[in-house]
Amino acid sequence: MKSCINEATTMPYSLEEDITSVSKVGFEGIELWVDKVKKYLESHSTCELKVLLERDNLKPASICPFFFNSFGDIDASIKSIEWGAKIAREIGCDLLVICPDIPPKDMSYKEAVKIAGNNARKCAEVTSSYGVKLAIEPLGMHPFIPGPKEALDIVESANHDFLGIIMDTFHYYKSGVSLEEIEAIPVEKLLLVHINDCEDLPREVLTDKNRLFLGLGVIPLKEILKILKKKGYTGFLSVEIFRDEYWTKPIDDITRSAFESLQSLLKNLGEV
């Protein structure tokens, strides 16, 4: 499994600052935050971004997040996702992460999955022409896609090779996803893992701001990583933390703490 960090973890800092610091502390990959990419491209080219990543020997693991408005303006979603796929291809990135919306309250689950699957296939058909995959991200206690089962129902309905799912340990914990459910995920459909810890609070009050560096909270990360290793997952483990307290720190302190907490976990698995 490969080390990675999501730019949300260093949210106040620029894309250039992130790349320099992330590379310096030893990460292999970086997930690029959409808004930071847009800001960078106001005064730079995608070619310059690719050079920047290659200079620091960083693999762009994904660009995120994109919003999958399956029950709203799907055309706007497709347009945004295609923009992301073009950028991704030009910088050597092969994945976009998409977040789900919510179906109407009077719509059955079966019908919602059918509609979402159809629209997910449309999006994947667009991104596949650029060689870029899409990963659906289940969200903690989301009314429609709270966990991997529901995301995989959409993937199965869509029936497209360029569509898979993502695991986020915080969202899975908030939704009460069991280790058995994680074990049941087809490894070929698990395209990325967001790894993080969180405070010991009732799940219904947890928010992204309660995320912590790895090993400081209550999520059973060692058990989850053992399952991933047994399943043969060899992709990125991307540290993604939204925490104001961390954001006030110097960027190198943030990236170093993120990297060291991940390395500590991986050492226990014999991965480093």
LOLUMTOR-520811 format. One record per residue: residue in one letter; x, y, z of N, C-alpha, C in turn. Coordinates in steps of 0.02 Angstrom, whole numbers, plus 50000, padded with zeros to 5 digits. Example, Ala and Ser with C-alpha at 12.3 -4.5 7.8 and 13.67 -1.06 7.14 Angstrom:
# LOLUMTOR-520811
A506604971650390506154977550390506604983550390
S506424988850354506844994750357506455000250394
# end
This chain:
# LOLUMTOR-520811
M500424994050000500005000050000500445006250000
K500225011349965500635017249953500395023249993
S500865027350017500705033150058500475039050015
C499975042550041499675048150004499365052950054
I499265059150032498925064050073498445068050030
N497875069650058497375073750024497485081050043
E497425085549994497565092550007497075095850056
A496535092450073496095095050125496465095350192
T496945090850201497315090550264497725096950275
T497905100250221498305106450223497895112050190
M497265112450204496795116650167497015124050160
P497285127350211497435134450202498025135850155
Y498395130750137498995131750098498875130750023
S499325133549983499235133149910499455126449883
L499255125049821499455118849789500205118249785
E500555123649768501285123549763501595121849831
E501345125049884501605123749951501485116549971
D500885113949954500725107049970501205102249937
I501305103049873501725098449835502435098249864
T502715104149878503395104549904503445101149972
S502975102450018503005099650085502855092250085
V502355090150047502165083050045502735078750020
S503075081149969503645077549942504225077249992
K504335082950026504895083450073504855078350129
V504245077150155504185072650212504165065350191
G504045063950127504115057050103503505053750073
F502955057350066502365054350035502495052449962
E502175047049940502245044849870501715048049825
G501135049649854500585052349813500245058149846
I499855061849806499465067449831498795067649795
E498265068749833497605069949804497515077349797
L497375079549736497315086649722496605089049735
W496545094449773495885097349790495665101749732
V495055100749708494815104249649494905111749652
D494715114849708494755122149712495485124649709
K495945120749737496655122649734496915121949662
V496675116849627496875115949557496625121849515
K495995123749525495705129349488496105135849502
K496275136949565496645142949583497335142949550
Y497665137249551498325136649521498295137949446
L497775135249413497725135849340497515142849317
E497345147249364497215154249346497845157649320
S498425155249343499055158449323499585153549299
H499395147149293499865142049270499505137349222
S499895133249188499625128349141499635121449172
T499255116849143499275109949166499965106949154
C500295109149103500975106749090501435108649148
E501365114749173501765116949230501605112849293
L500965111149302500765107049358501075100049352
K501065097249294501365090649283502115090849299
V502455096049276503165096849289503305097349364
L502875101049398502945101949470502885095249507
L502395091249487502295084749518502885080049503
E503105080149441503655075749421504305077849454
R504405084449462505005086949495505075084149565
D504515083649599504525081249668504335073849674
N504295070449616504185063249614503545061249651
L503005065049638502365063749669501865061249617
K501505055949633500975053449590500315056749610
P499965059949564499295062549580498795056749584
A498605055049646498175049249657497465050449635
S497225056549642496555058349619496495065949617
I495955068249585495725075049592495035074549625
C494925078649676494285078049713494125084649748
P493485085549768492915081249753492505084149695
F492165079749659491685081749608491005079549633
F490495083449616489825081949642489395078549588
F489135072849607488745068549563488005069949574
N487745074849538487055077049547486575072649506
S486525066449527486125061649490485385063249489
F485155066849541484445068549545484325076049536
G484835079449510484785086549497485025088049427
D485495092549422485755094649357486335090049336
I486155084349309486675079449290487115082049234
D486835086249190487235088949135487795093349162
A487655097249215488165101349246488705096949278
S488495091449308488965086749338489425083749285
I489125081649230489525078649176490025083749149
K489815089949142490265095249117490845096249165
S490705096449229491235097349279491695091349281
I491405085449279491805079249281492245078649219
E491975080649161492385080349100492975085249105
W492845091149132493395095949143493945092649186
G493725089349240494205085949284494585080449249
A494235076649206494555071149171495095073749122
K494955079349090495445082249044496075084349082
I495975087649139496545089749180496925083549204
A496555078649228496865072549254497305069249201
R497045068449141497435065249088498085069149076
E498045075749076498615079849059499165079749112
I498985078049174499495077949227499665070849250
G499395065849215499555058949232499175056149291
C498565058649301498125056249355497585051849323
D497395046449357496915041749326496275040949366
L496125045649413495535044749454495225051449475
L494555051749473494175057249503493725054249556
V493635057849612493195055649665492545059649660
I491975056049662491325059349656490905058049719
C490555063349741490135062949801489395063049781
P488985058949812488285058149790487815063549816
D487255064349781486715068649806486165064149835
I485585066949847485045063349882484425062949837
P484135057049831483525056449790482925059549825
P482395060849787481775063349818481525058549872
K481205061149923480985057149979480485051749960
D480095053049907479585048249887479825043049837
M480485043249821480755038449773481005032249809
S480845026449781481075020149811481825019349802
Y482125015249845482845014049839483005010849772
K482595006049751482715002649688482725007449629
E482245011949628482215016849574482795021749577
A482985023749638483555028349647484205025249622
V484305018949638484905015449615484915015049539
K484345013649509484305013249436484485019849403
I484215025349430484355031949402485095033849412
A485335032749474486035034349489486505030049448
G486335023649438486755019249398486785021549326
N486225023549299486195025849230486625032149221
N486565036749269486945042949264487695041849278
A487845037249323488545035549336488865032549273
R488485028549237488745025649175488885031149124
K488435036149119488555041749073489205045349091
C489305046449155489915049949177490535045749162
A490495039249175491065034849163491225034249089
E490705034449047490825034348975491225040348953
V491095046048984491475052148968492195051648992
T492285049749055492965049649083493395044049053
S493075038549034493465033049005493815034948941
S493525039748904493845042048842494495045848857
Y494585047848919495205051048940495655046348981
G495435040148989495825035249027495785036449102
V495225039449125495155041349195494555037749226
K494655034849285494125031349319493755036049368
L493165033749390492765037349439492665032949500
A492725036049560492615032449622492055035849661
I491525032249676490975034949716491175034649790
E491075040249825491255040449896490635040049940
P490535034549977489995034450026490145039550081
L489625042750107489705047950158489355045950223
G489645047850278489395045850344488665047550355
M488265042450366487545043150379487175046650322
H487435046050261487095048950203486435045350193
P485895048850176485245045550169485205040550112
F485665041050064485635036650006486245032050001
I486835034850010487445030750003487885031550065
P487695028250120488075028750182488675024050186
G488685018950143489215013950148489355010450083
P489805005650084490025002350022489474998349988
K489024995350025488494991349994488094995549944
E487885001449966487465005749924487865008349864
A488495010149876488925012549821489025007049770
L489125000949794489224995249749488584993449711
D488004994649741487374993649705487344998149643
I487575004349651487585009049595488105006849543
V488685004749566489205002349521488954996349480
E488614991749514488354985849480487824987849429
S487394992649448486874994949402487174998349342
A487705002249353488035005949298488385001149250
N488694995949278489024990849237489544994049189
H490024997649219490555000749179491224999549213
D491714997449174492374995549201492745001449233
F492555007549215492915013449241492585016449303
L492155012549334491795014949393491925010349452
G492095013449510492205009649571492005013849631
I492275012049689492105015649750492735017549789
I492635021749839493175023749883492975021849955
M493465020449996493355019750067493625025850102
D493235028750148493475033850193493345031250263
T493885030150302493795026850367493345030850414
F493365037550409492925041650451492195040650430
H492045041150366491355040350343491095033350358
Y491515028250348491295021450362491155020650437
Y491575023550479491475023150551490825026750571
K490715032650545490115036550561489485032750540
S489525029250484488945025450459488885018550492
G489355016750534489315010250567489465004350522
V489865005550470490055000050425490494995050462
S490314988750459490674983550497491304981250460
L491744978050496492344975150466492154969850415
E491604966250429491374961150382491154964250315
E490834970150318490634973650257491244975850218
I491754978150253492374980150220492704974150186
E492694968550221492994962450194492634960150131
A491994961850125491594959550068491674963950005
I492024969650011492114974049953492564970649902
P492354970049839492794967249787493404971749780
V494004969049789494604973249790494704976949725
E494464974049669494554977249605494114983449597
K493614984049640493174989849639493354995149691
L493844993549733494084998249784494665002249754
L494515008349732494995012149693495445016749734
L495235018149796495625022749838495375022049910
V495835023349957495645023250028495855029850061
H495365033450089495505039150132495575036450202
I496135037950234496255035350301496315041150351
N495975040350407495955045550458495685042450522
D495755046050577495485043750641494985049050664
C494645047750720494165052750745494065052250820
E493775057450847493645057850919493115052950940
D493125051351004492645046751034492015050551053
L491575051451004490945054951013490375050750983
P489755052051004489195048450972489225049550896
R489105044350859489195044650786488745049950754
E488155050950783487685055650752487905062950760
V488385064350804488625071250811489305072350779
L489615067050755490265067750723490215071750658
T490695076250648490765079850585491485079250562
D491625081550501492305081250475492805084550521
K492595089550559493035093250604493275089050662
N492965083150672493175078750727493705073650706
R493945074250644494465069650621495125071050657
L495525065750664496175066150698496715062650657
F497345064050674497885060150645497805052850666
L498095048450627498005041350636498285038950703
G497895034750736498115031950800497915036150860
L497595041750849497415046150905496675045650923
G496305041550887495585041050898495345033950908
V494715032850888494375026550905494235022050844
I494415024150784494285019950726494775014050726
P494535007950714494975001950717495415001450654
L495885006050648496285006550586496725000450575
K497014997750628497444991850619497044986050591
E496444985050617496034979550593495824980650520
I495664986950503495474988550434496054987350386
L496654989550406497234988650362497414981250355
K497324977350407497444970150402496984966950350
I496354969250350495874966650300496084968650230
L496284975050222496494977350156497094973550131
K497564972350176498164968650156497984961550136
K497554958250175497334951450159496974951150092
K496594956450077496224956650014496674957949954
G497284960249967497744961749913497694968849887
Y497424973349928497394980349907498104983249907
T498304986149851498974988949845498964996349824
G498374999449828498305006349807498525011349861
F498305017449852498495022849897498085022849962
L498425024450016498115026150080498205033650088
S497675037350081497725044650078497465047850142
V497905051250179497715054550241497295060650224
E496665060650246496215066350233495895068550299
I496095074550322495865077050387495655084350380
F495045085750401494785092650402494765094850475
R495295098150498495305100150569495615107050577
D495225111750601495455118650609496085119050651
E496105115150704496685115250748497335113550711
Y497285108650666497875106750627498035112050574
W497525115050545497625119850491498015126050514
T498015127450579498385133350604499135132050609
K499345125850602500055124050610500445125450546
P501115126150550501525126650490501425120450447
I501445121450382501275115950337501725109850346
D502365110850358502805105150366502635101150429
D502385104450480502165100950541501565096550526
I501105099150485500505095250468500695089150427
T501075090250374501235084550329501675079450364
R502125081750407502565077050443502155072750492
S501695075950528501275072150575500845067050538
A500575069150481500165064650441500575058650416
F501165060050391501595054750364501825049950419
E502045052750475502305048550529501755044150559
S501155046850565500605042850593500415037150545
L500455038350480500315033050432500875027850433
Q501495030150435502065025450436502045020950497
S501835023750554501785019750615501295014050607
L500735015450574500245010150562500505004850514
L500825007150461501075002550410501644998050437
K502035000750483502564996750513502284990850551
N501714991850583501394986350619501154980850573
L501054982650510500834977550460501424974550423
G502024977250436502604974950399502624977750328
E502294983550318502254986450251502844991150237
V503204993250290503784997650280504364994950322
# end
